[in-house]
Amino acid sequence: MWKRLDEESQRHKVNWQWVKSHVGHFENERCDELARHAAEKPIYSDEGYKSNN
């Protein structure tokens, strides 16, 4: 996974930002909420990645 992520990040402008988790950071808390919701009630099927190339 890390190798593929590294390869893909070479083709795009990527800004990495470390966020200390679980300390009341608004965006992190929102992501946690969305992840919990998705795990409880998955509504989309994973059909894979479709390239535009």
C-alpha positions, -999 to +999 in steps of 0.1 A: +000+000+000+027+025+009+046+018-023+015+025-044+007+056-024+042+068-030+040+062-067+006+079-070+018+109-049+046+115-074+020+122-101+000+147-081+007+177-059+002+164-024+005+183+009+009+160+039-001+173+073+002+155+105-028+158+128-026+146+164-056+123+166-084+122+191-078+156+208-108+176+196-094+186+162-126+195+143-117+179+110-104+148+126-134+144+148-156+148+117-137+121+099-141+098+128-178+105+128-181+098+091-160+066+094-182+053+122-213+061+103-200+044+071-190+013+091-225+011+107-245+017+075-226+011+043-246+024+014-222+022-015-207-008-031-170-007-038-167-010-076-130-002-078-111+027-094-118+037-129-089+056-146-095+087-167-065+078-189 
